[in-house]
Amino acid sequence: MARHTSGSGSGFFVTALTAAALAVVAFFAYQASAAEDRPAAAAPPSESPSADAAGGQDGGQGSGEDADEPSPTALPEDSGAGRRVVYALEQRRVWLVDTDEDGGEQVTGTFEVFPSSVSPEPGEYAVTSRNPAGTGSDGVPMEHAVIFHQDADGVVFGFSAATDGSTPDPDGEQRTGGIRQSRADGAAMWQFAEAGTTVVVVP
């Protein structure tokens, strides 16, 4: 009796396992079929630099107003023609402008200068004399003096470099017309501005 009861229970257990296994297989088959019917999920968009990181939507050119503004070191308009030195009073800057065989112009150098208490009137002048070394009108030892004008009051105007690197006092009471440069810029001016070289002074 006990053996018969055990066999009957085993048969029932096997049948139950078979049914459970078939149910699991059917479930996974359904899942696979549903996955094939679903569209693939869209891949996330790739990251791209923002407009700011890429220099803005205008390609880094900035706004139209900024693009139209002239560079502070650009050669001033109406500053003459030909090989010349251009001196802008308000900008306190000099440009060395050379020409080529075709008549074109090229700025070979530009740099800041340091004026004295008196400035020349805007106009066109020419280099009248040069002095490799000496003493400026302010009593400071200087080099590479390039003189281009003397006004009716006797004030002499010219470019030079102080050997001690000092600059003149534009608010000083002494009336002097020296236009100081760094020693390196003074050497460049000396090489460029020979006697007779045009000097154009603009406001």
HULINHU-V914717 format. One line per field, one symbol per residue. ss: DSSP state (~ for helix, > for strand, _ for the rest). psi: psi as a letter, one per 40 degrees, with the letter a starting at -180 (. if undefined). burial: b if it has 24 or more other ideal C-beta (glycine too) atoms within 12 Angstrom, else e. A space follows every 50 residues. Layout:
ss->???
psi->???
burial->???
//
This chain:
ss->_~~~~~~~~~~~~~~~~~~~~~~~~~~~~~~~~~~~~_____________ _____________~~~~~_______________>>>>>____>>>>>>>_ ____>>>>>>>>_>>_______>>>>__>>>>>>>_____>>>>>>>>>> _____>>>>>>>______________>>>>__~~~~~~~~~~_____>>> >>_
psi->dddddddddddddddddddddddddddddddddddddiiihhiiiiiiii dddeeieefeeaiddddehiieeihiiffaiahihhhhddefiihhhiia deeiihheiiiiihiadhiiiiahaihdiihdiahieeehhiifhhheih adeehhhiiihhdeeiiiheeidhhiehhiiiddddddddddgihehhhh hi.
burial->eeeeeeeeeeeeeeeeeeeeeeeeeeeeeeeeeeeeeeeeeeeeeeeeee eeeeeeeeeeeeeeeeeeeeeeeebbeebbeebbbbbbbebbbbbbbbee eeeeeebebbbebbbbebbbeeebbbbeebbeebebbbebebbbbbbbbe eeeebbbbbbbbeeeebbeeeeeeebbbbbbbbebbebbbebbeeebbbb bbe
//
